[in-house]
Amino acid sequence: MHLVLGLGNPGRPYALTRHNVAWRVLDALAARGNARDAGECEVYRARQAVLDGREVALLAPLTFMNASGDALREWECRHGLDAGALLVVSDDVYLPLGHLRLRARGSSGGHRGLESVEAALGHRDYARLRIGVDAAEDGARLREHVLEEFAPEESPALEEAIRLAADAVECWMSKGILPAMNQFNRRVRREVSEP
């Protein structure tokens, strides 16, 4: 079974923040796949969906972002884990709003949630999907920036990004990471190059 881990912070104050965009992708996938609850514990909430005939677990850590790996460890203890069937979805302040970047492996890029996932797995060889949430005005405001909600004028780009991210997850599930990268990363590059 595929596993999609969406990074975010628990609690109503964080629900609509930039840091929680991955949870909105989980919600979109859950709606598409008629998801049902698949268990909850102190460190995660899981839903199970069927997308294009394939089962997928949608995992939302109930830890805060910096301890996301704890949820993955607990999931592994209860259900086992195939790193080849894992996709981690996160926000990215170094990508323009709404742009996507899929990678088969790589560094955390300073993202504390991805650092925690790396520590839990003991390696960097897992697929990840980053969703651009735009950069802060300056580095000093980065922490506040990711905990801010999106502005109303950002809604169209955000909603399109959530839809495309869910499409990218489905592509990853059905065709694998390289075809998904070719399809969705190329689209991002075209959009970036447009005037």
KOLMARVO-773771 format. One record per residue (C-alpha): residue number from 1; x, y, z; residue in one letter. Coordinates in steps of 0.5 Angstrom, whole numbers, plus 500, padded with zeros to 3 digits. Example, Ala and Ser with C-alpha at 12.3 -4.5 7.8 and 13.67 -1.06 7.14 Angstrom:
<atoms>
@pos->1 | xx->525 | yy->491 | zz->516 | code->a
@pos->2 | xx->527 | yy->498 | zz->514 | code->s
</atoms>
This chain:
<atoms>
@pos->1 | xx->500 | yy->500 | zz->500 | code->m
@pos->2 | xx->502 | yy->507 | zz->498 | code->h
@pos->3 | xx->503 | yy->512 | zz->504 | code->l
@pos->4 | xx->503 | yy->519 | zz->503 | code->v
@pos->5 | xx->505 | yy->523 | zz->509 | code->l
@pos->6 | xx->503 | yy->531 | zz->509 | code->g
@pos->7 | xx->507 | yy->535 | zz->514 | code->l
@pos->8 | xx->504 | yy->540 | zz->518 | code->g
@pos->9 | xx->502 | yy->543 | zz->525 | code->n
@pos->10 | xx->496 | yy->540 | zz->529 | code->p
@pos->11 | xx->490 | yy->545 | zz->532 | code->g
@pos->12 | xx->485 | yy->550 | zz->529 | code->r
@pos->13 | xx->490 | yy->556 | zz->529 | code->p
@pos->14 | xx->495 | yy->553 | zz->524 | code->y
@pos->15 | xx->490 | yy->550 | zz->519 | code->a
@pos->16 | xx->490 | yy->555 | zz->514 | code->l
@pos->17 | xx->497 | yy->557 | zz->515 | code->t
@pos->18 | xx->503 | yy->556 | zz->509 | code->r
@pos->19 | xx->506 | yy->551 | zz->513 | code->h
@pos->20 | xx->500 | yy->547 | zz->513 | code->n
@pos->21 | xx->499 | yy->547 | zz->505 | code->v
@pos->22 | xx->500 | yy->539 | zz->505 | code->a
@pos->23 | xx->494 | yy->538 | zz->510 | code->w
@pos->24 | xx->490 | yy->541 | zz->505 | code->r
@pos->25 | xx->493 | yy->536 | zz->499 | code->v
@pos->26 | xx->491 | yy->530 | zz->504 | code->l
@pos->27 | xx->484 | yy->533 | zz->504 | code->d
@pos->28 | xx->484 | yy->533 | zz->497 | code->a
@pos->29 | xx->486 | yy->526 | zz->496 | code->l
@pos->30 | xx->481 | yy->524 | zz->501 | code->a
@pos->31 | xx->476 | yy->527 | zz->498 | code->a
@pos->32 | xx->478 | yy->524 | zz->491 | code->r
@pos->33 | xx->479 | yy->517 | zz->494 | code->g
@pos->34 | xx->473 | yy->517 | zz->499 | code->n
@pos->35 | xx->477 | yy->516 | zz->505 | code->a
@pos->36 | xx->475 | yy->513 | zz->511 | code->r
@pos->37 | xx->479 | yy->513 | zz->518 | code->d
@pos->38 | xx->484 | yy->508 | zz->519 | code->a
@pos->39 | xx->487 | yy->510 | zz->526 | code->g
@pos->40 | xx->489 | yy->515 | zz->530 | code->e
@pos->41 | xx->494 | yy->515 | zz->536 | code->c
@pos->42 | xx->497 | yy->521 | zz->540 | code->e
@pos->43 | xx->502 | yy->522 | zz->534 | code->v
@pos->44 | xx->498 | yy->521 | zz->528 | code->y
@pos->45 | xx->491 | yy->521 | zz->524 | code->r
@pos->46 | xx->491 | yy->516 | zz->518 | code->a
@pos->47 | xx->486 | yy->516 | zz->513 | code->r
@pos->48 | xx->485 | yy->510 | zz->508 | code->q
@pos->49 | xx->483 | yy->512 | zz->501 | code->a
@pos->50 | xx->483 | yy->508 | zz->494 | code->v
@pos->51 | xx->485 | yy->512 | zz->488 | code->l
@pos->52 | xx->485 | yy->509 | zz->481 | code->d
@pos->53 | xx->484 | yy->502 | zz->484 | code->g
@pos->54 | xx->490 | yy->503 | zz->489 | code->r
@pos->55 | xx->490 | yy->503 | zz->496 | code->e
@pos->56 | xx->494 | yy->509 | zz->500 | code->v
@pos->57 | xx->494 | yy->511 | zz->507 | code->a
@pos->58 | xx->494 | yy->519 | zz->508 | code->l
@pos->59 | xx->498 | yy->520 | zz->514 | code->l
@pos->60 | xx->498 | yy->527 | zz->518 | code->a
@pos->61 | xx->502 | yy->528 | zz->524 | code->p
@pos->62 | xx->499 | yy->530 | zz->530 | code->l
@pos->63 | xx->506 | yy->532 | zz->533 | code->t
@pos->64 | xx->509 | yy->539 | zz->531 | code->f
@pos->65 | xx->513 | yy->540 | zz->525 | code->m
@pos->66 | xx->519 | yy->539 | zz->528 | code->n
@pos->67 | xx->517 | yy->532 | zz->530 | code->a
@pos->68 | xx->514 | yy->530 | zz->524 | code->s
@pos->69 | xx->519 | yy->524 | zz->524 | code->g
@pos->70 | xx->515 | yy->521 | zz->531 | code->d
@pos->71 | xx->509 | yy->520 | zz->527 | code->a
@pos->72 | xx->513 | yy->516 | zz->521 | code->l
@pos->73 | xx->516 | yy->512 | zz->527 | code->r
@pos->74 | xx->510 | yy->510 | zz->530 | code->e
@pos->75 | xx->506 | yy->508 | zz->523 | code->w
@pos->76 | xx->512 | yy->504 | zz->522 | code->e
@pos->77 | xx->512 | yy->500 | zz->529 | code->c
@pos->78 | xx->505 | yy->499 | zz->527 | code->r
@pos->79 | xx->504 | yy->497 | zz->520 | code->h
@pos->80 | xx->511 | yy->497 | zz->517 | code->g
@pos->81 | xx->514 | yy->502 | zz->512 | code->l
@pos->82 | xx->517 | yy->501 | zz->505 | code->d
@pos->83 | xx->521 | yy->507 | zz->504 | code->a
@pos->84 | xx->520 | yy->506 | zz->496 | code->g
@pos->85 | xx->512 | yy->507 | zz->497 | code->a
@pos->86 | xx->513 | yy->513 | zz->501 | code->l
@pos->87 | xx->512 | yy->520 | zz->499 | code->l
@pos->88 | xx->512 | yy->526 | zz->504 | code->v
@pos->89 | xx->509 | yy->533 | zz->502 | code->v
@pos->90 | xx->511 | yy->539 | zz->505 | code->s
@pos->91 | xx->511 | yy->547 | zz->504 | code->d
@pos->92 | xx->517 | yy->550 | zz->501 | code->d
@pos->93 | xx->519 | yy->558 | zz->502 | code->v
@pos->94 | xx->524 | yy->557 | zz->496 | code->y
@pos->95 | xx->519 | yy->556 | zz->491 | code->l
@pos->96 | xx->514 | yy->561 | zz->488 | code->p
@pos->97 | xx->507 | yy->561 | zz->490 | code->l
@pos->98 | xx->503 | yy->555 | zz->487 | code->g
@pos->99 | xx->509 | yy->551 | zz->484 | code->h
@pos->100 | xx->511 | yy->544 | zz->485 | code->l
@pos->101 | xx->517 | yy->540 | zz->486 | code->r
@pos->102 | xx->518 | yy->533 | zz->486 | code->l
@pos->103 | xx->524 | yy->529 | zz->488 | code->r
@pos->104 | xx->526 | yy->522 | zz->489 | code->a
@pos->105 | xx->531 | yy->524 | zz->494 | code->r
@pos->106 | xx->535 | yy->529 | zz->497 | code->g
@pos->107 | xx->536 | yy->534 | zz->503 | code->s
@pos->108 | xx->532 | yy->537 | zz->507 | code->s
@pos->109 | xx->533 | yy->544 | zz->505 | code->g
@pos->110 | xx->533 | yy->547 | zz->512 | code->g
@pos->111 | xx->526 | yy->544 | zz->513 | code->h
@pos->112 | xx->525 | yy->542 | zz->520 | code->r
@pos->113 | xx->519 | yy->537 | zz->518 | code->g
@pos->114 | xx->524 | yy->534 | zz->513 | code->l
@pos->115 | xx->530 | yy->534 | zz->517 | code->e
@pos->116 | xx->525 | yy->530 | zz->522 | code->s
@pos->117 | xx->523 | yy->525 | zz->517 | code->v
@pos->118 | xx->530 | yy->524 | zz->515 | code->e
@pos->119 | xx->532 | yy->522 | zz->522 | code->a
@pos->120 | xx->527 | yy->517 | zz->523 | code->a
@pos->121 | xx->528 | yy->514 | zz->517 | code->l
@pos->122 | xx->536 | yy->514 | zz->518 | code->g
@pos->123 | xx->537 | yy->516 | zz->510 | code->h
@pos->124 | xx->535 | yy->521 | zz->505 | code->r
@pos->125 | xx->532 | yy->516 | zz->500 | code->d
@pos->126 | xx->525 | yy->518 | zz->500 | code->y
@pos->127 | xx->520 | yy->521 | zz->495 | code->a
@pos->128 | xx->518 | yy->528 | zz->497 | code->r
@pos->129 | xx->513 | yy->533 | zz->494 | code->l
@pos->130 | xx->514 | yy->541 | zz->495 | code->r
@pos->131 | xx->509 | yy->546 | zz->494 | code->i
@pos->132 | xx->511 | yy->553 | zz->494 | code->g
@pos->133 | xx->508 | yy->558 | zz->499 | code->v
@pos->134 | xx->513 | yy->564 | zz->497 | code->d
@pos->135 | xx->519 | yy->567 | zz->501 | code->a
@pos->136 | xx->518 | yy->571 | zz->507 | code->a
@pos->137 | xx->520 | yy->579 | zz->505 | code->e
@pos->138 | xx->527 | yy->577 | zz->509 | code->d
@pos->139 | xx->530 | yy->571 | zz->513 | code->g
@pos->140 | xx->528 | yy->574 | zz->520 | code->a
@pos->141 | xx->521 | yy->574 | zz->518 | code->r
@pos->142 | xx->521 | yy->566 | zz->516 | code->l
@pos->143 | xx->518 | yy->563 | zz->522 | code->r
@pos->144 | xx->512 | yy->568 | zz->522 | code->e
@pos->145 | xx->511 | yy->567 | zz->514 | code->h
@pos->146 | xx->510 | yy->560 | zz->515 | code->v
@pos->147 | xx->505 | yy->561 | zz->520 | code->l
@pos->148 | xx->501 | yy->566 | zz->517 | code->e
@pos->149 | xx->495 | yy->565 | zz->513 | code->e
@pos->150 | xx->495 | yy->566 | zz->505 | code->f
@pos->151 | xx->492 | yy->572 | zz->503 | code->a
@pos->152 | xx->485 | yy->573 | zz->499 | code->p
@pos->153 | xx->489 | yy->574 | zz->493 | code->e
@pos->154 | xx->493 | yy->568 | zz->493 | code->e
@pos->155 | xx->487 | yy->564 | zz->493 | code->s
@pos->156 | xx->487 | yy->562 | zz->486 | code->p
@pos->157 | xx->494 | yy->560 | zz->485 | code->a
@pos->158 | xx->493 | yy->556 | zz->492 | code->l
@pos->159 | xx->487 | yy->552 | zz->490 | code->e
@pos->160 | xx->490 | yy->550 | zz->483 | code->e
@pos->161 | xx->497 | yy->548 | zz->487 | code->a
@pos->162 | xx->493 | yy->544 | zz->491 | code->i
@pos->163 | xx->489 | yy->541 | zz->485 | code->r
@pos->164 | xx->496 | yy->540 | zz->481 | code->l
@pos->165 | xx->499 | yy->537 | zz->488 | code->a
@pos->166 | xx->494 | yy->532 | zz->488 | code->a
@pos->167 | xx->494 | yy->530 | zz->481 | code->d
@pos->168 | xx->502 | yy->529 | zz->482 | code->a
@pos->169 | xx->501 | yy->524 | zz->488 | code->v
@pos->170 | xx->496 | yy->520 | zz->483 | code->e
@pos->171 | xx->501 | yy->520 | zz->478 | code->c
@pos->172 | xx->507 | yy->518 | zz->483 | code->w
@pos->173 | xx->502 | yy->512 | zz->485 | code->m
@pos->174 | xx->500 | yy->510 | zz->478 | code->s
@pos->175 | xx->507 | yy->511 | zz->474 | code->k
@pos->176 | xx->512 | yy->512 | zz->479 | code->g
@pos->177 | xx->517 | yy->518 | zz->481 | code->i
@pos->178 | xx->520 | yy->519 | zz->475 | code->l
@pos->179 | xx->514 | yy->520 | zz->470 | code->p
@pos->180 | xx->511 | yy->524 | zz->476 | code->a
@pos->181 | xx->517 | yy->529 | zz->476 | code->m
@pos->182 | xx->517 | yy->529 | zz->468 | code->n
@pos->183 | xx->510 | yy->531 | zz->468 | code->q
@pos->184 | xx->510 | yy->536 | zz->474 | code->f
@pos->185 | xx->517 | yy->539 | zz->474 | code->n
@pos->186 | xx->517 | yy->541 | zz->467 | code->r
@pos->187 | xx->510 | yy->544 | zz->468 | code->r
@pos->188 | xx->513 | yy->548 | zz->473 | code->v
@pos->189 | xx->519 | yy->550 | zz->469 | code->r
@pos->190 | xx->515 | yy->552 | zz->463 | code->r
@pos->191 | xx->511 | yy->557 | zz->468 | code->e
@pos->192 | xx->517 | yy->560 | zz->471 | code->v
@pos->193 | xx->519 | yy->562 | zz->464 | code->s
@pos->194 | xx->513 | yy->565 | zz->462 | code->e
@pos->195 | xx->514 | yy->573 | zz->462 | code->p
</atoms>
